[in-house]
Amino acid sequence: MPTMMTAKEYKAALAHLKMSQVRAGKHLGVSGRTGQNYAADGPPAPVAKIIRLLLSKKITWEDLR
């Protein structure tokens, strides 16, 4: 599984998950602004892995709480 995710892939993933950048950041344990930065620069590898797990439905946003 690739660990890198581009900003474009991140934004597409959030759209698919019906999650705003700010809300995703908060669910991922960072600030809403950091969630927006991921949309501009691409997320770090651990965040990319989490997003891919969410997309594969192996975990849910509730699991992140």
Buried (B, 14 or more C-beta within 10 A) or exposed (E): EEEEBEBEBBBEBBEEBEBBBBBBBBBBEBEBEBBBBBBEEBBBEEBBBBBBBBEEEEEEEEEBE
